[in-house]
C-alpha cells in the first residue's frame, strides 16, 4: 500500500458540472469522503435525511447550510466543522460560485 | 444535540507542553481525532506501531514523517493526507516549532 501523501486541495477538474464526491476511506461503520462544490446547492425543496450521523469539515471555500426548523443559516468557512446527527434534515443553501469549496464528510453509524 | 459549527483551527491553548489530542467522533470501528503539535516529535528511538489503519490530514502547519525502511522523509503541509496502514511503523520526525500544526487523524479497524 502506498505511503505517498495526497493533497486534498489539489486535483479538482476544471469543469465541475455536478458536485464531486470521492470516497477516501470505507470501513464497517464509517465512510470518509472528499466533496468539492463550486456554487452547487441542494435543489429547491429537497432535504438530506440520512440514516447515519455525518460530521463535516470545510477545508477551503465557503458554504451555508440550513437545518430544518432553525431560523438562521449556518455559515461555514475554512476549518469549520459541524455534526449533523442522523435524521436531522438539512440542505446546502449556498456554496461559493467563485471558487472551490472542499469538504470532508465522515458518515458513521449512530 | 448542537448543530453549531466549531472551528478546528481555533481553540488552541497558549501553552502546549505536550501534543494536544482530542476525540471528535467515536463509533464502533472508527475514531476521529484532532491533534495539535507545536514542535513536538516522536521521542528518539520510538515508533508508532498501531493495530488500526490511520488516515491523517494536515489542516495547517508543517510536519515530517518517517516510515520504517523508507529512505525519504515524507513532507506534509496544508491539505496533505496520508494513509498509514496498521503495523506500518512510523514516527513524526519534525513539526514546525514556530506555529501550530493541526492534524486530523481517522483511526479505523482494518
Backbone of each chain as ProteinMPNN parsed JSONL, in Angstrom:
{"seq_chain_A": "XXXXXXXXXXXXXXXXXXXXXXXXXXXXXXXXXXXXXXXXXXXXXXXXXXXXXXXXXXXXXXXXXXXXXXXXXXXXXXXXXXXXXXXXXXXXXXXXXXXXXXXXXXXXXX", "coords_chain_A": {"N_chain_A": [[0.85, -1.196, 0.0], [0.506, 2.222, -0.737], [2.471, 4.777, 0.722], [2.426, 7.398, 0.048], [1.864, 10.888, 0.196], [-1.192, 12.703, -0.409], [-2.578, 15.58, -1.747], [-5.463, 17.155, -0.719], [-6.559, 19.5, -1.524], [-5.882, 19.843, -4.062], [-6.12, 18.62, -7.499], [-8.645, 18.968, -8.636], [-11.121, 18.853, -11.103], [-11.243, 20.973, -14.038], [-13.744, 21.601, -15.179], [-16.858, 21.341, -13.552], [-19.553, 20.022, -13.493], [-21.341, 18.725, -11.788], [-21.464, 18.269, -8.199], [-18.447, 16.987, -6.842], [-17.874, 13.899, -5.542], [-15.987, 11.819, -3.588], [-14.787, 8.793, -2.377], [-12.729, 8.361, 0.384], [-11.999, 6.765, 2.554], [-13.259, 3.64, 3.577], [-14.911, 1.762, 5.919], [-16.225, -0.703, 8.221], [-18.25, 0.604, 9.814], [-18.138, 3.239, 8.989], [-17.571, 5.978, 6.704], [-15.486, 7.94, 4.818], [-15.439, 10.897, 2.989], [-14.299, 13.026, 0.314], [-15.597, 16.05, -0.783], [-16.254, 18.236, -3.416], [-17.484, 21.363, -4.081], [-18.781, 23.846, -6.265], [-20.347, 26.371, -6.265], [-22.527, 24.755, -6.193], [-25.668, 23.592, -4.898], [-28.22, 22.234, -2.738], [-31.013, 21.025, -4.468], [-33.984, 23.034, -4.883], [-36.463, 22.642, -2.412], [-35.642, 20.126, -1.65], [-34.302, 17.912, 0.845], [-31.622, 16.651, 2.824], [-31.854, 13.598, 4.474], [-30.65, 11.502, 6.569], [-29.536, 8.164, 7.311], [-27.307, 7.698, 8.804], [-25.116, 9.315, 11.193], [-23.429, 12.384, 10.42], [-20.388, 13.997, 10.071], [-19.037, 17.026, 9.205], [-16.519, 19.006, 7.562], [-15.179, 22.024, 6.485], [-12.589, 22.478, 4.32], [-11.544, 24.348, 2.558], [-12.907, 27.336, 1.101], [-16.404, 28.414, 1.059], [-19.6, 28.007, 2.579], [-23.179, 27.688, 3.057], [-25.469, 26.32, 5.266], [-28.691, 24.938, 5.885], [-30.66, 23.988, 8.604], [-33.464, 22.055, 9.169], [-36.212, 23.698, 10.586], [-34.726, 25.518, 11.97], [-34.03, 28.987, 12.284], [-31.8, 30.523, 11.519], [-29.292, 30.542, 9.004], [-26.44, 28.396, 8.745], [-23.2, 29.395, 8.688], [-20.327, 28.416, 7.049], [-16.814, 28.245, 6.956], [-13.26, 28.026, 6.17], [-11.875, 25.47, 8.142], [-14.093, 25.15, 9.703], [-16.252, 22.927, 11.375], [-18.946, 20.58, 11.691], [-21.517, 18.765, 13.275], [-23.918, 16.611, 12.057], [-26.52, 15.066, 13.09], [-28.025, 11.813, 12.548], [-30.956, 11.817, 10.618], [-31.499, 14.471, 11.13], [-32.799, 16.853, 9.32], [-31.443, 18.573, 6.581], [-30.035, 21.062, 4.38], [-27.889, 22.205, 1.729], [-27.617, 25.472, 1.232], [-26.107, 27.294, -0.139], [-23.042, 27.521, -1.908], [-19.817, 28.877, -2.48], [-19.717, 30.407, -5.576], [-17.547, 31.325, -6.89], [-15.267, 29.934, -6.442], [-13.606, 26.874, -5.398], [-15.191, 24.871, -2.986], [-14.012, 22.786, -0.655], [-14.802, 19.947, 1.049], [-14.647, 17.746, 3.885], [-16.349, 14.792, 4.67], [-17.51, 12.759, 7.146], [-19.257, 9.924, 7.455], [-21.097, 7.975, 9.696], [-22.186, 5.128, 11.562], [-24.801, 5.603, 13.842]], "CA_chain_A": [[0.0, 0.0, 0.0], [1.332, 3.416, -0.887], [2.506, 5.752, 1.808], [2.657, 8.716, -0.553], [0.794, 11.83, 0.538], [-2.051, 13.236, -1.45], [-3.151, 16.852, -1.311], [-6.915, 17.155, -0.953], [-6.962, 20.778, -2.106], [-5.496, 19.788, -5.472], [-6.741, 17.534, -8.241], [-10.051, 19.234, -8.923], [-11.277, 19.076, -12.541], [-11.566, 22.347, -14.454], [-15.202, 21.661, -15.261], [-17.456, 20.626, -12.417], [-20.996, 20.155, -13.717], [-22.009, 18.297, -10.556], [-20.55, 18.14, -7.072], [-17.531, 15.855, -6.94], [-17.856, 13.149, -4.281], [-14.979, 10.774, -3.731], [-14.597, 8.071, -1.13], [-11.326, 8.281, 0.8], [-11.859, 5.63, 3.474], [-14.501, 2.927, 3.887], [-14.741, 0.696, 6.887], [-17.525, -1.3, 8.521], [-19.263, 1.523, 10.301], [-17.819, 4.636, 8.681], [-17.166, 6.285, 5.324], [-14.93, 9.294, 4.727], [-15.498, 11.396, 1.615], [-13.988, 14.404, -0.071], [-16.627, 16.625, -1.639], [-15.895, 19.555, -3.948], [-18.624, 22.125, -4.592], [-18.423, 25.126, -6.904], [-21.64, 27.013, -6.483], [-23.608, 23.77, -6.112], [-26.544, 23.656, -3.73], [-29.277, 21.23, -2.763], [-32.134, 21.531, -5.266], [-35.113, 23.614, -4.142], [-37.468, 21.735, -1.859], [-35.069, 18.83, -1.232], [-33.572, 17.856, 2.111], [-30.911, 15.425, 3.199], [-32.388, 12.932, 5.667], [-29.688, 10.404, 6.482], [-29.592, 7.083, 8.306], [-26.088, 7.753, 9.62], [-24.586, 10.617, 11.588], [-22.448, 12.922, 9.49], [-19.532, 15.079, 10.562], [-18.46, 17.687, 8.03], [-15.47, 20.0, 7.782], [-14.787, 22.773, 5.288], [-11.134, 22.68, 4.242], [-11.358, 25.637, 1.902], [-14.137, 27.813, 0.493], [-17.469, 28.917, 1.945], [-20.899, 27.368, 2.353], [-24.253, 27.966, 4.012], [-26.37, 25.178, 5.472], [-29.932, 25.159, 6.621], [-31.204, 22.868, 9.373], [-34.925, 22.203, 9.192], [-36.756, 24.187, 11.843], [-33.886, 26.589, 12.536], [-34.198, 30.227, 11.523], [-30.561, 31.07, 10.972], [-28.391, 29.708, 8.217], [-25.141, 28.126, 9.358], [-22.123, 29.825, 7.792], [-19.125, 27.599, 7.231], [-15.611, 28.636, 6.226], [-12.125, 27.129, 6.405], [-11.674, 24.967, 9.498], [-15.367, 24.956, 10.421], [-16.786, 21.566, 11.389], [-20.332, 20.54, 12.154], [-22.097, 17.433, 13.406], [-25.3, 16.515, 11.577], [-26.995, 13.753, 13.546], [-28.926, 11.09, 11.657], [-32.341, 12.264, 10.504], [-31.646, 15.929, 11.217], [-32.917, 17.233, 7.913], [-30.62, 19.753, 6.305], [-29.725, 21.269, 2.978], [-26.854, 23.182, 1.417], [-28.307, 26.586, 0.574], [-25.192, 28.09, -0.962], [-21.58, 27.396, -1.839], [-19.167, 29.959, -3.219], [-19.648, 30.099, -7.009], [-16.319, 31.891, -7.458], [-14.104, 29.09, -6.148], [-13.939, 25.536, -4.915], [-15.372, 24.564, -1.571], [-13.601, 21.4, -0.438], [-15.324, 19.437, 2.309], [-14.55, 16.352, 4.311], [-17.574, 14.317, 5.319], [-17.395, 11.432, 7.767], [-20.55, 9.312, 7.743], [-20.865, 6.831, 10.588], [-23.381, 4.541, 12.174], [-25.028, 6.269, 15.133]], "C_chain_A": [[0.888, 1.248, 0.0], [1.321, 4.256, 0.375], [2.898, 7.115, 1.247], [1.526, 9.657, -0.163], [0.006, 12.279, -0.676], [-2.673, 14.534, -0.944], [-4.618, 16.94, -1.708], [-7.414, 18.473, -1.541], [-6.658, 20.812, -3.6], [-6.307, 18.702, -6.182], [-8.222, 17.722, -8.456], [-10.193, 19.512, -10.422], [-11.626, 20.534, -12.846], [-13.076, 22.54, -14.537], [-15.806, 20.821, -14.153], [-18.971, 20.743, -12.528], [-21.815, 19.722, -12.502], [-20.977, 18.304, -9.439], [-19.702, 16.889, -7.255], [-17.468, 15.169, -5.58], [-16.945, 11.951, -4.468], [-14.757, 10.113, -2.382], [-13.103, 7.965, -0.811], [-11.067, 7.056, 1.667], [-13.225, 4.978, 3.609], [-14.174, 1.81, 4.861], [-16.139, 0.226, 7.295], [-18.577, -0.259, 8.866], [-19.016, 2.982, 9.968], [-17.348, 4.783, 7.239], [-16.712, 7.738, 5.283], [-14.901, 9.712, 3.268], [-14.843, 12.764, 1.498], [-15.073, 14.863, -1.024], [-16.128, 17.985, -2.117], [-17.141, 20.178, -4.57], [-18.093, 23.398, -5.244], [-19.737, 25.807, -7.28], [-22.804, 26.032, -6.394], [-24.401, 23.945, -4.823], [-27.588, 22.56, -3.851], [-30.461, 21.794, -3.547], [-33.282, 22.033, -4.384], [-36.068, 22.525, -3.657], [-36.928, 20.388, -1.409], [-34.298, 18.988, 0.075], [-32.767, 16.572, 2.162], [-31.543, 14.883, 4.476], [-31.68, 11.587, 5.729], [-29.826, 9.407, 7.621], [-28.422, 7.157, 9.281], [-25.836, 9.179, 10.082], [-23.571, 11.069, 10.548], [-21.705, 14.063, 10.164], [-18.904, 15.712, 9.341], [-17.452, 18.74, 8.46], [-15.218, 20.692, 6.456], [-13.277, 22.993, 5.331], [-10.814, 24.02, 3.606], [-12.675, 26.025, 1.252], [-15.152, 28.256, 1.529], [-18.785, 28.259, 1.575], [-21.898, 27.843, 3.397], [-25.2, 26.775, 4.048], [-27.634, 25.633, 6.18], [-30.334, 23.854, 7.311], [-32.709, 23.083, 9.439], [-35.381, 22.675, 10.577], [-35.912, 25.256, 12.504], [-33.982, 27.816, 11.643], [-32.911, 30.64, 10.804], [-29.831, 30.047, 10.109], [-27.093, 29.51, 8.991], [-24.062, 28.456, 8.33], [-20.89, 28.971, 8.083], [-17.99, 28.127, 6.352], [-14.47, 27.708, 6.604], [-11.94, 26.761, 7.876], [-12.962, 24.696, 10.248], [-15.878, 23.53, 10.257], [-18.172, 21.595, 12.022], [-20.78, 19.09, 12.219], [-23.559, 17.478, 12.993], [-25.828, 15.14, 11.961], [-27.959, 13.132, 12.527], [-30.332, 11.68, 11.756], [-32.572, 13.727, 10.912], [-31.627, 16.44, 9.782], [-32.207, 18.557, 7.66], [-30.417, 19.879, 4.802], [-28.591, 22.288, 2.831], [-27.534, 24.286, 0.624], [-27.41, 27.3, -0.426], [-23.773, 27.573, -0.808], [-21.006, 28.451, -2.776], [-19.088, 29.605, -4.707], [-18.321, 30.524, -7.632], [-15.097, 31.02, -7.201], [-14.569, 27.747, -5.631], [-14.162, 25.55, -3.407], [-15.079, 23.08, -1.402], [-14.012, 21.008, 0.972], [-14.731, 18.055, 2.596], [-15.88, 15.997, 4.932], [-17.313, 12.913, 5.854], [-18.803, 10.971, 8.134], [-20.293, 8.11, 8.658], [-22.16, 6.397, 11.255], [-23.59, 5.15, 13.552], [-25.03, 5.276, 16.302]], "O_chain_A": [[1.911, 1.289, 0.683], [0.284, 4.423, 1.015], [3.611, 7.884, 1.891], [0.358, 9.269, -0.188], [0.483, 12.235, -1.81], [-3.226, 14.579, 0.155], [-4.968, 16.816, -2.882], [-8.552, 18.559, -2.002], [-7.119, 21.701, -4.315], [-7.072, 17.967, -5.557], [-8.98, 16.752, -8.459], [-9.451, 20.334, -10.96], [-12.222, 21.232, -12.025], [-13.616, 23.522, -14.027], [-15.327, 19.727, -13.853], [-19.603, 21.468, -11.76], [-22.868, 20.296, -12.225], [-19.772, 18.339, -9.69], [-20.173, 15.868, -7.755], [-17.062, 15.774, -4.588], [-17.119, 11.165, -5.399], [-14.562, 10.788, -1.371], [-12.314, 7.527, -1.648], [-10.04, 6.391, 1.529], [-14.236, 5.668, 3.741], [-13.262, 1.016, 4.633], [-17.133, 0.716, 6.759], [-19.661, -0.241, 8.283], [-19.606, 3.869, 10.583], [-16.807, 3.853, 6.64], [-17.451, 8.647, 5.661], [-14.403, 8.981, 2.412], [-14.83, 13.552, 2.444], [-15.427, 14.151, -1.964], [-15.638, 18.788, -1.324], [-17.767, 19.603, -5.461], [-17.078, 23.952, -4.819], [-20.163, 25.813, -8.435], [-23.959, 26.442, -6.51], [-23.875, 24.384, -3.8], [-27.813, 22.022, -4.935], [-30.869, 22.931, -3.31], [-33.515, 21.52, -3.289], [-36.426, 21.612, -4.402], [-37.67, 19.584, -0.846], [-33.729, 20.039, 0.367], [-33.17, 15.543, 1.62], [-31.742, 15.62, 5.441], [-32.056, 10.645, 5.032], [-30.186, 9.763, 8.743], [-28.529, 6.736, 10.433], [-26.281, 10.136, 9.447], [-22.936, 10.251, 9.882], [-22.305, 14.967, 10.745], [-18.301, 15.017, 8.523], [-17.52, 19.287, 9.561], [-15.06, 20.038, 5.426], [-12.754, 23.612, 6.258], [-9.922, 24.737, 4.058], [-13.473, 25.16, 0.891], [-14.833, 28.448, 2.702], [-19.051, 27.989, 0.403], [-21.528, 28.33, 4.465], [-25.666, 26.291, 3.017], [-27.631, 26.583, 6.962], [-30.348, 22.781, 6.707], [-33.168, 24.186, 9.736], [-34.982, 22.119, 11.6], [-36.334, 25.846, 13.499], [-34.013, 27.711, 10.417], [-32.932, 31.048, 9.643], [-29.762, 28.861, 10.434], [-26.7, 30.358, 9.792], [-24.017, 27.873, 7.247], [-20.475, 28.832, 9.234], [-18.179, 28.415, 5.17], [-14.687, 26.707, 7.287], [-11.86, 27.632, 8.741], [-12.94, 24.079, 11.313], [-15.929, 22.997, 9.149], [-18.518, 22.503, 12.777], [-20.468, 18.288, 11.338], [-24.34, 18.277, 13.509], [-25.611, 14.163, 11.244], [-28.613, 13.834, 11.756], [-30.818, 11.995, 12.842], [-33.716, 14.166, 11.024], [-30.588, 16.457, 9.121], [-32.351, 19.52, 8.413], [-30.604, 18.92, 4.053], [-28.374, 23.123, 3.708], [-27.973, 24.075, -0.506], [-27.88, 27.841, -1.426], [-23.349, 27.226, 0.295], [-21.649, 28.857, -3.745], [-18.461, 28.61, -5.068], [-18.002, 30.137, -8.757], [-14.007, 31.325, -7.685], [-15.763, 27.509, -5.45], [-13.407, 26.17, -2.658], [-15.792, 22.226, -1.929], [-13.626, 21.644, 1.953], [-14.368, 17.308, 1.687], [-16.476, 16.807, 5.642], [-16.945, 12.004, 5.109], [-19.455, 11.547, 9.005], [-19.376, 7.325, 8.417], [-23.081, 7.184, 11.474], [-22.654, 5.207, 14.349], [-25.208, 5.677, 17.452]]}, "seq_chain_B": "XXXXXXXXXXXXXXXXXXXXXXXXXXXXXXXXXXXXXXXXXXXXXXXXXXXXXXXXXXXXXXXXXXXXXXXXXXXXXXXXXXXXXXXXXXXXXXXXXXXXXXXXXXXXXX", "coords_chain_B": {"N_chain_B": [[-28.981, 17.669, 20.424], [-26.243, 19.714, 19.549], [-26.168, 21.834, 16.712], [-24.216, 23.61, 16.096], [-21.454, 25.158, 14.479], [-17.96, 24.385, 14.803], [-14.749, 25.707, 14.909], [-11.852, 24.169, 13.85], [-9.323, 25.128, 13.701], [-9.069, 26.957, 15.608], [-9.056, 27.673, 19.177], [-6.809, 26.681, 20.518], [-4.654, 26.051, 23.204], [-2.544, 28.542, 24.795], [-0.134, 27.731, 25.995], [1.57, 24.708, 25.323], [2.566, 22.099, 26.415], [2.607, 19.35, 25.887], [1.681, 17.379, 23.001], [-1.598, 18.057, 21.804], [-4.35, 16.088, 21.978], [-7.485, 15.277, 20.872], [-10.63, 13.813, 20.962], [-12.932, 13.689, 18.368], [-14.964, 12.285, 17.086], [-16.4, 9.191, 17.893], [-16.966, 5.902, 17.057], [-18.171, 2.549, 16.464], [-16.167, 1.169, 14.916], [-14.291, 3.123, 14.365], [-12.386, 6.137, 14.965], [-12.146, 9.54, 15.265], [-9.803, 12.101, 15.487], [-8.627, 15.32, 16.595], [-5.439, 16.671, 16.419], [-2.973, 18.681, 17.827], [0.163, 19.944, 17.215], [3.201, 21.489, 18.236], [6.037, 21.867, 17.387], [6.436, 19.423, 18.498], [7.613, 16.036, 18.545], [8.063, 12.532, 17.784], [9.552, 10.733, 20.391], [13.105, 10.051, 20.417], [14.104, 7.01, 18.954], [11.668, 5.793, 19.269], [8.697, 4.277, 17.884], [5.566, 4.458, 16.208], [3.33, 1.809, 16.228], [0.637, 0.466, 15.137], [-2.557, -1.014, 15.804], [-4.748, -0.441, 14.284], [-5.678, 0.868, 11.038], [-4.627, 4.101, 9.96], [-5.611, 7.261, 8.903], [-4.326, 10.312, 8.01], [-4.428, 13.91, 8.029], [-3.122, 17.04, 7.305], [-4.197, 20.064, 8.453], [-3.316, 22.655, 8.919], [-0.036, 24.086, 9.079], [3.159, 22.352, 9.318], [4.846, 19.242, 8.821], [7.062, 16.42, 9.264], [7.311, 13.064, 8.433], [8.522, 9.789, 9.182], [8.717, 6.653, 7.639], [9.284, 3.39, 8.605], [12.054, 1.804, 7.167], [11.97, 3.233, 4.828], [13.773, 5.532, 2.827], [13.388, 8.282, 2.357], [12.134, 11.157, 4.029], [8.731, 11.989, 4.662], [7.137, 14.793, 3.61], [4.744, 16.944, 4.9], [2.185, 19.274, 4.372], [-0.315, 21.919, 4.451], [-3.425, 20.506, 3.636], [-2.382, 18.089, 2.869], [-2.706, 14.591, 2.859], [-2.46, 11.27, 4.214], [-2.209, 7.752, 4.174], [-1.738, 5.441, 6.684], [-1.15, 2.3, 7.014], [-2.201, -0.326, 9.282], [0.261, -1.424, 11.545], [2.336, -0.512, 9.991], [5.232, 0.797, 10.721], [5.999, 3.964, 12.027], [7.123, 7.363, 12.514], [6.917, 10.681, 13.87], [9.056, 12.963, 12.744], [9.495, 15.652, 12.809], [7.848, 18.685, 13.621], [6.592, 21.922, 12.85], [8.185, 24.281, 14.817], [7.537, 26.888, 15.105], [4.893, 27.449, 14.894], [1.43, 26.336, 15.061], [0.717, 23.005, 14.204], [-2.0, 21.551, 12.902], [-3.711, 18.596, 12.898], [-5.883, 16.149, 11.413], [-6.846, 12.944, 12.431], [-7.909, 9.86, 11.441], [-8.661, 6.912, 12.83], [-9.132, 3.508, 12.166], [-10.659, 0.27, 12.074], [-8.971, -2.301, 10.408]], "CA_chain_B": [[-27.561, 17.772, 20.045], [-25.98, 21.023, 18.96], [-25.745, 21.919, 15.322], [-23.353, 24.789, 15.96], [-20.133, 24.798, 13.965], [-16.773, 24.58, 15.634], [-13.572, 25.842, 14.062], [-10.789, 23.294, 14.35], [-8.056, 25.855, 13.702], [-9.106, 27.834, 16.782], [-9.204, 26.973, 20.451], [-5.576, 26.005, 20.926], [-4.113, 26.732, 24.382], [-1.3, 29.293, 24.593], [0.952, 26.811, 26.333], [1.286, 23.369, 24.789], [3.721, 21.287, 26.841], [2.539, 18.08, 25.145], [0.713, 17.39, 21.9], [-2.989, 18.078, 22.238], [-5.127, 15.089, 21.237], [-8.878, 15.435, 21.271], [-11.516, 12.961, 20.184], [-14.055, 14.416, 17.766], [-16.014, 11.311, 16.775], [-16.062, 7.797, 18.196], [-18.006, 4.965, 16.683], [-17.729, 1.186, 16.739], [-14.911, 0.775, 14.271], [-13.504, 4.277, 13.93], [-12.198, 7.22, 15.936], [-11.599, 10.73, 14.622], [-9.15, 12.977, 16.462], [-7.839, 16.5, 16.246], [-4.145, 16.692, 17.107], [-2.227, 19.926, 17.618], [1.585, 19.839, 17.534], [3.942, 22.758, 18.138], [7.43, 21.455, 17.552], [6.522, 18.089, 19.104], [8.041, 14.948, 17.671], [8.129, 11.246, 18.475], [10.849, 10.63, 21.071], [14.153, 9.273, 19.74], [14.09, 5.557, 19.111], [10.31, 5.248, 19.397], [7.898, 4.167, 16.664], [4.156, 4.07, 16.314], [3.029, 0.512, 15.616], [-0.773, 0.536, 15.519], [-3.455, -2.128, 15.466], [-5.74, 0.033, 13.31], [-5.244, 1.782, 9.992], [-4.765, 5.511, 10.315], [-5.572, 8.246, 7.826], [-4.052, 11.618, 8.604], [-4.541, 15.093, 7.166], [-2.64, 18.285, 7.92], [-5.079, 21.204, 8.146], [-2.431, 23.811, 8.85], [1.278, 23.801, 9.646], [4.082, 21.511, 8.536], [5.368, 18.102, 9.575], [7.832, 15.408, 8.526], [7.124, 11.71, 8.963], [9.399, 8.737, 8.679], [8.192, 5.291, 7.599], [10.404, 2.476, 8.807], [12.53, 1.146, 5.958], [11.988, 4.154, 3.686], [14.873, 6.481, 2.961], [12.997, 9.689, 2.337], [11.096, 11.661, 4.918], [7.504, 12.442, 3.998], [6.843, 16.188, 3.979], [3.303, 17.212, 4.884], [1.742, 20.653, 4.585], [-1.775, 22.075, 4.44], [-4.177, 19.739, 2.651], [-1.762, 16.784, 2.582], [-3.257, 13.446, 3.588], [-1.605, 10.091, 4.097], [-2.735, 6.537, 4.79], [-0.729, 4.669, 7.417], [-1.8, 1.022, 7.317], [-1.878, -0.945, 10.564], [1.576, -2.057, 11.713], [3.421, 0.18, 9.271], [5.853, 1.585, 11.797], [6.278, 5.324, 11.57], [7.345, 8.338, 13.579], [6.912, 12.089, 13.477], [10.422, 13.437, 12.953], [9.564, 17.113, 12.972], [6.714, 19.576, 13.332], [7.023, 23.317, 12.874], [8.215, 24.81, 16.187], [7.167, 28.305, 15.098], [3.441, 27.623, 14.795], [0.656, 25.12, 15.328], [0.351, 22.057, 13.155], [-3.274, 20.94, 13.278], [-3.944, 17.369, 12.135], [-6.984, 15.23, 11.67], [-6.436, 11.543, 12.335], [-9.007, 8.894, 11.495], [-8.213, 5.545, 13.12], [-10.25, 2.603, 11.875], [-10.339, -1.157, 12.06], [-8.612, -2.692, 9.034]], "C_chain_B": [[-27.328, 19.076, 19.28], [-25.632, 20.903, 17.478], [-24.983, 23.228, 15.108], [-21.991, 24.372, 15.42], [-19.022, 25.073, 14.981], [-15.572, 24.68, 14.714], [-12.391, 25.076, 14.651], [-9.424, 23.976, 14.357], [-7.952, 26.767, 14.924], [-9.136, 26.986, 18.052], [-7.99, 26.164, 20.853], [-5.003, 26.758, 22.124], [-2.814, 27.477, 24.046], [-0.09, 28.416, 24.883], [0.592, 25.409, 25.88], [2.464, 22.447, 25.141], [3.759, 19.925, 26.153], [1.59, 18.276, 23.972], [-0.702, 17.339, 22.464], [-3.772, 17.102, 21.359], [-6.551, 15.113, 21.761], [-9.753, 14.595, 20.361], [-12.698, 13.766, 19.665], [-15.245, 13.498, 17.527], [-15.518, 9.943, 17.227], [-17.246, 6.935, 17.805], [-17.407, 3.563, 16.821], [-16.335, 0.908, 16.182], [-14.04, 1.933, 13.839], [-13.454, 5.346, 15.015], [-11.521, 8.379, 15.209], [-11.048, 11.657, 15.694], [-8.659, 14.263, 15.808], [-6.566, 16.457, 17.071], [-3.493, 18.037, 16.802], [-0.799, 19.722, 18.117], [2.206, 21.233, 17.409], [5.403, 22.436, 18.414], [7.566, 20.058, 18.154], [6.939, 17.057, 18.064], [8.041, 13.657, 18.484], [9.508, 11.124, 19.129], [11.821, 9.732, 20.304], [13.984, 7.778, 20.011], [12.701, 4.956, 19.223], [9.594, 5.259, 18.046], [6.441, 3.954, 17.043], [3.978, 2.749, 15.572], [1.594, 0.19, 16.033], [-1.585, -0.646, 15.018], [-4.428, -1.75, 14.351], [-5.05, 0.808, 12.189], [-5.442, 3.21, 10.486], [-4.65, 6.368, 9.061], [-5.341, 9.595, 8.475], [-4.131, 12.708, 7.546], [-3.987, 16.27, 7.949], [-3.566, 19.416, 7.474], [-4.264, 22.486, 8.017], [-1.111, 23.429, 9.501], [2.092, 22.891, 8.739], [4.631, 20.402, 9.428], [6.196, 17.216, 8.654], [7.668, 14.072, 9.223], [8.183, 10.783, 8.395], [8.661, 7.411, 8.751], [9.382, 4.36, 7.736], [10.776, 1.805, 7.485], [12.524, 2.027, 4.725], [13.06, 5.213, 3.915], [14.4, 7.913, 3.144], [11.954, 10.002, 3.399], [9.894, 12.076, 4.082], [7.175, 13.833, 4.529], [5.335, 16.402, 3.867], [3.038, 18.684, 5.179], [0.236, 20.726, 4.449], [-2.452, 21.322, 3.297], [-3.602, 18.36, 2.38], [-2.338, 15.702, 3.487], [-2.386, 12.235, 3.308], [-2.294, 8.929, 4.792], [-1.58, 5.755, 5.413], [-1.369, 3.345, 7.818], [-1.354, 0.482, 8.688], [-0.498, -1.6, 10.491], [2.638, -1.559, 10.744], [4.043, 1.142, 10.282], [6.291, 2.946, 11.261], [6.519, 6.219, 12.772], [7.249, 9.748, 13.009], [8.301, 12.629, 13.798], [10.468, 14.909, 13.311], [8.181, 17.709, 12.793], [7.21, 20.998, 13.54], [7.031, 23.842, 14.306], [7.684, 26.24, 16.265], [5.656, 28.52, 15.038], [2.756, 26.3, 15.055], [0.518, 24.284, 14.064], [-0.901, 21.335, 13.635], [-3.543, 19.791, 12.325], [-5.356, 16.871, 12.393], [-6.417, 13.827, 11.558], [-7.685, 10.678, 12.456], [-8.407, 7.504, 11.67], [-9.389, 4.619, 12.845], [-9.763, 1.162, 11.749], [-10.066, -1.587, 10.627], [-9.513, -3.798, 8.491]], "O_chain_B": [[-28.151, 19.474, 18.455], [-24.908, 20.0, 17.057], [-25.101, 23.864, 14.061], [-21.433, 23.36, 15.843], [-19.164, 25.894, 15.887], [-15.389, 23.838, 13.835], [-11.987, 25.303, 15.791], [-8.475, 23.462, 14.951], [-6.878, 27.283, 15.234], [-9.228, 25.759, 18.004], [-8.112, 25.096, 21.453], [-4.877, 27.981, 22.072], [-2.084, 27.093, 23.132], [0.859, 28.37, 24.101], [-0.549, 24.97, 26.031], [3.252, 22.068, 24.274], [4.839, 19.406, 25.869], [0.798, 19.217, 23.949], [-0.967, 16.67, 23.463], [-3.845, 17.274, 20.142], [-6.782, 14.982, 22.963], [-9.633, 14.656, 19.137], [-13.383, 14.443, 20.432], [-16.394, 13.886, 17.74], [-14.369, 9.575, 16.981], [-18.385, 7.211, 18.18], [-16.262, 3.415, 17.249], [-15.442, 0.465, 16.905], [-13.135, 1.75, 13.025], [-14.344, 5.448, 15.859], [-10.457, 8.216, 14.612], [-11.722, 11.964, 16.677], [-8.321, 14.287, 14.624], [-6.609, 16.233, 18.281], [-3.467, 18.475, 15.651], [-0.574, 19.376, 19.277], [1.786, 22.044, 16.583], [5.931, 22.688, 19.497], [8.679, 19.557, 18.308], [6.656, 17.192, 16.873], [8.022, 13.685, 19.715], [10.522, 11.385, 18.483], [11.415, 8.783, 19.634], [13.754, 7.352, 21.142], [12.562, 3.734, 19.267], [9.839, 6.112, 17.192], [6.13, 3.347, 18.068], [4.422, 2.596, 14.434], [1.356, -0.296, 17.138], [-1.326, -1.197, 13.948], [-4.876, -2.598, 13.579], [-3.958, 1.341, 12.381], [-6.308, 3.485, 11.317], [-3.72, 6.222, 8.268], [-6.072, 9.983, 9.387], [-3.933, 12.472, 6.354], [-4.336, 16.476, 9.112], [-3.702, 19.693, 6.282], [-4.494, 23.296, 7.119], [-1.067, 22.557, 10.369], [1.768, 22.687, 7.57], [4.851, 20.595, 10.624], [6.052, 17.255, 7.432], [7.857, 13.954, 10.433], [8.67, 10.969, 7.28], [8.06, 7.073, 9.771], [10.386, 4.531, 7.045], [9.909, 1.299, 6.772], [13.02, 1.618, 3.675], [13.236, 5.722, 5.023], [14.929, 8.661, 3.967], [11.025, 9.23, 3.638], [10.038, 12.467, 2.924], [6.964, 14.028, 5.726], [4.731, 16.074, 2.846], [3.598, 19.258, 6.113], [-0.425, 19.693, 4.343], [-2.09, 21.487, 2.132], [-4.251, 17.539, 1.731], [-2.444, 15.869, 4.702], [-1.672, 12.177, 2.307], [-2.887, 9.09, 5.858], [-0.585, 5.452, 4.755], [-2.051, 3.267, 8.84], [-0.268, 0.801, 9.173], [-0.148, -2.242, 9.501], [3.729, -2.126, 10.681], [3.452, 2.16, 10.643], [6.874, 3.051, 10.182], [6.166, 5.878, 13.901], [7.472, 9.97, 11.819], [8.681, 12.742, 14.963], [11.364, 15.36, 14.025], [7.428, 17.288, 11.915], [8.136, 21.239, 14.314], [5.985, 23.85, 14.955], [7.414, 26.749, 17.354], [5.191, 29.656, 15.123], [3.407, 25.273, 15.245], [0.236, 24.809, 12.987], [-0.878, 20.61, 14.63], [-3.597, 19.973, 11.109], [-5.946, 17.131, 13.442], [-5.597, 13.554, 10.681], [-8.42, 10.754, 13.441], [-7.734, 6.986, 10.778], [-10.517, 4.91, 13.243], [-8.623, 0.891, 11.372], [-10.844, -1.273, 9.726], [-9.338, -4.234, 7.353]]}, "name": "protein", "num_of_chains": 2, "seq": "XXXXXXXXXXXXXXXXXXXXXXXXXXXXXXXXXXXXXXXXXXXXXXXXXXXXXXXXXXXXXXXXXXXXXXXXXXXXXXXXXXXXXXXXXXXXXXXXXXXXXXXXXXXXXXXXXXXXXXXXXXXXXXXXXXXXXXXXXXXXXXXXXXXXXXXXXXXXXXXXXXXXXXXXXXXXXXXXXXXXXXXXXXXXXXXXXXXXXXXXXXXXXXXXXXXXXXXXXXXX"}
